[in-house]
Each structure stands twice: as C-alpha cells, then as structure tokens.
C-alpha cells in the first residue's frame, strides 16, 4: 500500500506529465520534492552518492519525471552504449543535470570486450570532449575483473588505463572504477578474476589516481548465491582502501537478475524490494565502520525496467524513493 505522501508525489508528477505532453521542461517543476541543483561545470559531488542506473533513454520524459520526483537528490549512472554518439545523450543529460548528479559509464562491461585499446581511447576523447562539462564523474571500467569483459587482466587493464589516461590525464576529470565482488572462487571461472588480487595487480597510476572504487554485487551471479554481510563487505573495502589509497569506496551496481542474465525466471516485486532494502539499507553500518572513505553508491541497475514509469502496478519506484531518502 502506498503511503499518502508517496501517492501525492506520484500524482503530482503524473499530472505534470499530462500537462507537459512530450516536451520536457527546462527546469525542475514546482512539484518536485528535491530542489534544483547548480548546473555549472565542475560542481562538487555530495558526500553520499544515492545511486540509480539508467541504461536507456527511450522513455526520457517518464525517466526524468521519476528522477525529479525523488525526495533525495540522486546520482544517475548513465550507460553510454556502443554505436552511439555524445549527441544521443545530450538531451538526457541536460534534463537530468538540474535534478541529479551524473555519472557516465563510458562502456558497460560486456561492451568493452568489443573495443581495442585505441578504440577505448578514441571513445573517451570523443565523449569526454563533448560532455565533459556536463558529467560529474566518469566510470572508466565496469566489472573489470569479469571474464565477460576480456580474455585476461592484461587485456582489460590496458583498456581501463587508456580510458583513465584520457579522462583523468588529458581532461582532468573525476574517474570511477567498478570491480566485481566475489565471495570466493566458486563465483568465477579464472583465477585472475579474484577481486583483491586483481585490484592489487592493476596499473599503479590507476590505483593511485582513481577517485572512486566501487563493487558490483549480484547475489545470483555466484553459484551458490552470495549474500555477504556488512562485516564481510567491510573486510573487502578495507583492503581496497589500502590498494586505492586516494579513492572513496562504495557499491557500484546491485539489482535483481532475471532471464536475460541466465536465470530461469524473472524476479517478482518482493525479490526486488528485498535486495534493494538489504544493500541500500547497509549504508549506515558501512559509513560508521569505513568513515569518510565511504561514498555510498548502490546504483540499482534495472531502474528503467523496474521504476519507470513510476505510476504503475508493481513499480519499485516507491521503495527506491524511501531507501534513497533514508540515506543521510
């Protein structure tokens, strides 16, 4: 059952959408629960990243409405697909930026496999030059220690380092790196995928220069299912803090996987709510134990599938709104 205030926010946003039609407004609407952000280039990031992932801009009006209606200011992780240009994302960024911090994922994990080192460098220069003033944080590698990203650590590291050299070295912009959290060797196919050994072997300039290091954590990506406790995650994050001495730490991707990920069935709403509540809900404990190095994150991968449009039966949007608002 929806709480009264949640129903009001959804109703106000829906009414605004009906008035707006297909045209997106240029400013945050009066009904939006959180205030507009400054939009100047180089703006400071918040101490806590309250993340969601947007992997499609096909339903841009509904997506922007759902972001603007959140009570807490989110950080939107925007996936930049292969075969696209900066112009494909400029409208989305221009409408999201007044209501959210923007983290651009230069290439998703599987997508990086299809690029050469030179191709990654060219892509970083193209997107960085065009969108650099509008993007608050660049993700230079996602789930880097995954066999689906490349055939070896050396191959993957060369591409991550190429993106880092452009975004950090040439453009002077903030960078983020996402690794997989693995509970143990039962979770991966090759020894080089182990989280901490992989991290320790990464190029020194990346280890010392990256601004954020995140962990992607999917329970069903491991067999048997991995469900780490806060204490287990803290052990891993403390090791990462030593490996990446200048980076802030967080969870970079969570979600409820389904048939597209190789599972036999789709998750129901209760599955999504449980997973979201478990990991967003860890923020207070992780912050207390890891101190100022903790950045938050979470970045629910399936936001556009699960929470857009927000006015529909079975939407995860009210749950995510509550969880994001609960993060101090």
C-alpha positions as CSV (number, residue, x, y, z in Angstrom):
1,X,0.0,0.0,0.0
2,X,1.3,3.5,-0.8
3,X,1.8,6.0,1.9
4,X,-0.2,9.2,1.4
5,X,2.9,11.3,0.7
6,X,4.2,8.8,-1.8
7,X,0.8,8.8,-3.6
8,X,0.8,12.6,-3.6
9,X,4.3,12.8,-5.2
10,X,3.4,10.3,-7.9
11,X,0.1,12.0,-8.5
12,X,1.7,15.4,-8.8
13,X,4.3,14.1,-11.2
14,X,1.7,12.3,-13.3
15,X,-0.4,15.5,-13.5
16,X,2.6,17.5,-14.6
17,X,3.5,14.8,-17.2
18,X,-0.1,15.1,-18.6
19,X,0.3,18.9,-18.9
20,X,3.8,18.7,-20.3
21,X,2.9,16.2,-23.1
22,X,6.0,15.0,-24.9
23,X,8.0,18.2,-24.3
24,X,10.4,18.1,-21.4
25,X,10.5,21.2,-19.2
26,X,13.8,23.0,-18.8
27,X,13.6,23.4,-15.1
28,X,12.6,21.3,-12.1
29,X,8.8,21.5,-11.8
30,X,7.3,23.0,-8.6
31,X,6.0,19.6,-7.6
32,X,9.5,18.1,-7.5
33,X,10.3,17.1,-3.8
34,X,14.0,18.0,-4.1
35,X,15.4,21.4,-5.0
36,X,17.2,22.2,-8.3
37,X,21.0,21.8,-8.3
38,X,23.5,24.2,-9.6
39,X,24.5,23.2,-13.1
40,X,27.9,24.9,-13.6
41,X,30.7,22.6,-14.8
42,X,33.0,21.3,-12.1
43,X,30.4,21.3,-9.3
44,X,31.2,19.4,-6.2
45,X,29.9,15.9,-5.6
46,X,27.9,15.2,-2.5
47,X,29.4,13.3,0.4
48,X,27.0,10.4,-0.2
49,X,26.1,9.1,-3.6
50,X,22.5,7.9,-3.7
51,X,22.8,6.0,-7.0
52,X,20.5,4.7,-9.7
53,X,21.4,3.4,-13.1
54,X,19.7,4.5,-16.3
55,X,20.5,2.1,-19.2
56,X,18.1,3.5,-21.7
57,X,16.9,6.9,-22.7
58,X,14.0,5.6,-24.8
59,X,11.3,6.8,-22.3
60,X,13.1,10.0,-21.5
61,X,10.1,12.0,-20.3
62,X,9.0,9.3,-17.9
63,X,12.5,8.7,-16.7
64,X,13.2,12.4,-16.0
65,X,9.9,12.7,-14.2
66,X,10.8,9.8,-11.9
67,X,14.2,11.2,-11.1
68,X,12.8,14.7,-10.4
69,X,10.1,13.3,-8.1
70,X,12.6,11.5,-5.7
71,X,12.9,13.2,-2.3
72,X,16.6,12.8,-2.1
73,X,19.0,14.1,-4.8
74,X,20.2,11.1,-6.7
75,X,23.4,10.3,-8.6
76,X,22.3,8.9,-12.0
77,X,24.7,6.5,-13.6
78,X,24.0,6.8,-17.3
79,X,25.1,3.9,-19.6
80,X,26.7,5.1,-22.9
81,X,26.0,2.3,-25.4
82,X,28.3,1.2,-28.2
83,X,27.4,2.7,-31.6
84,X,26.1,5.9,-30.0
85,X,27.4,9.4,-30.1
86,X,27.5,12.2,-27.5
87,X,24.6,13.8,-29.2
88,X,22.4,10.8,-28.4
89,X,22.8,11.6,-24.7
90,X,23.0,15.4,-24.6
91,X,19.2,15.9,-24.2
92,X,19.0,13.4,-21.4
93,X,22.0,14.9,-19.5
94,X,20.6,18.4,-20.0
95,X,17.3,17.5,-18.4
96,X,18.7,15.2,-15.7
97,X,21.5,17.6,-14.6
98,X,19.4,20.1,-12.8
99,X,17.9,17.3,-10.7
100,X,20.7,14.8,-10.3
101,X,24.5,14.3,-10.3
102,X,25.5,12.5,-13.5
103,X,28.0,9.6,-13.7
104,X,28.6,8.5,-17.2
105,X,29.6,4.9,-17.8
106,X,31.9,5.1,-20.8
107,X,31.4,1.4,-21.7
108,X,29.5,-1.3,-20.0
109,X,31.3,-4.4,-19.0
110,X,30.5,-6.7,-21.9
111,X,30.7,-3.8,-24.4
112,X,34.3,-3.2,-23.5
113,X,35.2,-6.6,-24.9
114,X,34.4,-5.4,-28.4
115,X,36.8,-2.4,-28.3
116,X,40.5,-2.2,-28.8
117,X,42.8,-0.1,-26.6
118,X,42.8,2.6,-29.4
119,X,39.1,2.3,-29.7
120,X,38.6,3.0,-26.0
121,X,40.9,5.9,-26.1
122,X,39.1,7.4,-29.1
123,X,35.8,6.9,-27.4
124,X,37.0,8.6,-24.2
125,X,38.3,11.6,-26.1
126,X,35.1,11.9,-28.2
127,X,32.6,11.6,-25.3
128,X,34.9,13.5,-22.8
129,X,35.3,16.5,-25.1
130,X,31.6,16.7,-25.9
131,X,30.1,16.0,-22.5
132,X,32.9,16.7,-20.0
133,X,31.4,19.9,-18.7
134,X,28.0,18.2,-18.1
135,X,29.3,14.9,-16.5
136,X,30.2,14.9,-12.8
137,X,32.0,11.5,-12.7
138,X,33.3,9.2,-15.4
139,X,33.2,5.4,-14.9
140,X,36.3,4.2,-16.8
141,X,35.7,0.4,-16.3
142,X,32.8,-1.7,-15.1
143,X,33.1,-5.1,-13.5
144,X,36.7,-5.1,-14.8
145,X,37.6,-8.5,-13.1
146,X,35.0,-10.4,-15.1
147,X,35.8,-12.9,-17.9
148,X,33.0,-11.4,-20.0
149,X,35.0,-8.1,-20.2
150,X,38.1,-9.6,-21.7
151,X,40.3,-12.6,-22.0
152,X,42.9,-11.6,-19.4
153,X,43.6,-9.0,-16.8
154,X,46.4,-7.6,-19.0
155,X,43.9,-7.0,-21.9
156,X,41.3,-5.4,-19.7
157,X,43.7,-3.3,-17.7
158,X,45.2,-1.8,-20.9
159,X,41.7,-0.6,-21.8
160,X,40.8,0.7,-18.4
161,X,44.2,2.5,-18.3
162,X,43.6,4.1,-21.7
163,X,40.3,5.5,-20.5
164,X,41.9,6.7,-17.3
165,X,44.7,8.4,-19.2
166,X,42.2,10.4,-21.3
167,X,39.6,11.3,-18.7
168,X,42.0,11.9,-15.8
169,X,45.2,12.7,-17.5
170,X,44.0,14.8,-20.5
171,X,40.7,16.2,-19.3
172,X,41.4,16.4,-15.6
173,X,38.0,14.9,-14.8
174,X,36.9,12.6,-11.9
175,X,37.1,8.9,-12.5
176,X,35.5,5.8,-11.0
177,X,36.3,2.1,-11.4
178,X,33.9,-0.8,-10.7
179,X,35.1,-4.3,-9.8
180,X,33.1,-7.4,-9.1
181,X,32.6,-8.5,-5.5
182,X,33.2,-12.3,-5.4
183,X,32.5,-14.3,-2.2
184,X,35.0,-16.9,-3.3
185,X,36.5,-19.0,-6.2
186,X,33.1,-20.7,-6.6
187,X,31.9,-17.5,-8.2
188,X,34.2,-17.1,-11.2
189,X,35.9,-19.2,-13.9
190,X,39.5,-18.0,-13.9
191,X,41.9,-17.3,-11.0
192,X,42.7,-13.8,-12.3
193,X,39.1,-12.7,-11.6
194,X,39.5,-12.8,-7.8
195,X,38.6,-9.3,-6.6
196,X,41.5,-8.3,-4.3
197,X,44.4,-9.9,-6.3
198,X,43.0,-8.3,-9.4
199,X,42.9,-4.9,-7.7
200,X,46.5,-5.2,-6.4
201,X,47.8,-6.0,-9.9
202,X,46.2,-3.1,-11.7
203,X,48.4,-0.3,-13.1
204,X,49.9,1.9,-10.4
205,X,48.7,5.1,-12.0
206,X,45.1,3.8,-11.9
207,X,45.4,2.6,-8.3
208,X,46.8,5.9,-7.1
209,X,44.8,8.3,-9.3
210,X,41.2,7.0,-9.5
211,X,38.7,9.0,-7.4
212,X,36.2,6.2,-6.6
213,X,36.3,2.5,-6.5
214,X,33.0,0.6,-6.4
215,X,32.0,-3.0,-6.1
216,X,29.3,-4.6,-8.3
217,X,27.4,-7.1,-6.2
218,X,24.8,-9.5,-7.6
219,X,23.7,-12.3,-5.3
220,X,22.8,-14.6,-8.2
221,X,26.0,-14.0,-10.2
222,X,27.5,-16.7,-7.9
223,X,26.6,-20.3,-7.5
224,X,25.7,-20.9,-4.7
225,X,24.1,-17.5,-4.2
226,X,26.4,-14.9,-2.5
227,X,24.8,-12.8,0.2
228,X,27.6,-11.0,2.1
229,X,27.1,-9.4,5.5
230,X,28.1,-5.9,6.2
231,X,31.1,-7.2,8.1
232,X,32.3,-9.3,5.2
233,X,32.0,-6.3,2.9
234,X,33.9,-4.1,5.3
235,X,36.8,-6.5,5.2
236,X,36.9,-6.2,1.4
237,X,36.5,-2.5,1.4
238,X,39.3,-2.0,3.9
239,X,41.6,-4.0,1.7
240,X,40.5,-1.9,-1.3
241,X,41.2,1.3,0.7
242,X,44.8,0.3,1.0
243,X,45.1,-0.7,-2.6
244,X,43.5,2.5,-3.9
245,X,44.8,5.0,-1.3
246,X,43.2,8.1,-2.7
247,X,39.8,6.7,-3.7
248,X,36.5,6.8,-2.0
249,X,34.6,3.5,-1.8
250,X,31.1,2.3,-2.5
251,X,28.8,-0.2,-4.1
252,X,28.6,0.4,-7.8
253,X,25.8,-1.9,-9.0
254,X,23.1,-4.0,-7.5
255,X,19.9,-5.5,-8.8
256,X,17.6,-8.4,-9.1
257,X,18.7,-10.5,-12.1
258,X,16.3,-12.3,-14.4
259,X,16.1,-14.4,-17.5
260,X,18.3,-12.0,-19.5
261,X,21.0,-12.8,-17.0
262,X,20.6,-16.6,-17.4
263,X,18.2,-17.2,-14.6
264,X,15.1,-19.5,-15.1
265,X,12.6,-16.8,-14.2
266,X,12.0,-13.1,-13.7
267,X,12.2,-11.6,-10.2
268,X,8.9,-10.6,-8.6
269,X,8.5,-7.3,-6.8
270,X,9.2,-8.8,-3.4
271,X,12.6,-10.1,-4.6
272,X,13.5,-6.6,-5.9
273,X,12.4,-5.0,-2.7
274,X,14.3,-7.4,-0.5
275,X,17.6,-6.9,-2.4
276,X,17.2,-3.2,-2.6
277,X,16.4,-2.9,1.1
278,X,19.3,-5.2,2.1
279,X,22.1,-3.2,0.3
280,X,20.8,0.4,0.3
281,X,20.0,-0.4,4.0
282,X,23.6,-1.2,4.8
283,X,24.7,2.4,4.2
284,X,24.6,3.5,7.9
285,X,26.7,0.5,9.1
286,X,29.3,0.8,6.2
287,X,29.6,4.5,6.8
288,X,30.1,4.1,10.5
289,X,32.8,1.5,10.0
290,X,34.6,2.9,7.0
291,X,34.4,6.6,7.9
292,X,34.9,9.4,5.3
293,X,36.2,6.9,2.7
294,X,32.6,5.6,2.3
295,X,30.8,7.2,-0.6
296,X,27.5,5.1,-0.9
297,X,26.5,4.4,-4.4
298,X,24.4,1.2,-5.0
299,X,23.2,2.3,-8.5
300,X,20.3,-0.1,-9.0
301,X,21.0,-1.4,-12.5
302,X,17.4,-2.1,-13.5
303,X,16.0,1.4,-12.7
304,X,14.5,2.0,-16.1
305,X,12.9,-1.5,-16.1
306,X,11.7,-1.6,-12.5
307,X,10.9,2.1,-11.7
308,X,9.9,3.8,-15.0
309,X,7.2,4.8,-15.4
310,X,6.7,5.2,-11.6
311,X,2.9,5.3,-11.9
312,X,2.1,1.6,-12.5
313,X,1.4,-1.5,-10.5
314,X,4.5,-3.3,-9.3
315,X,6.8,-0.3,-9.6
316,X,9.9,-0.4,-7.5
317,X,10.0,3.4,-7.5
318,X,8.3,4.0,-4.1
319,X,10.8,1.5,-2.5
320,X,13.8,3.2,-4.1
321,X,12.5,6.6,-3.1
322,X,12.2,5.6,0.5
323,X,15.6,3.9,0.6
324,X,17.4,6.8,-1.1
325,X,15.7,9.3,1.3
326,X,16.8,7.2,4.3
327,X,20.5,7.7,3.4
328,X,21.7,10.7,5.4
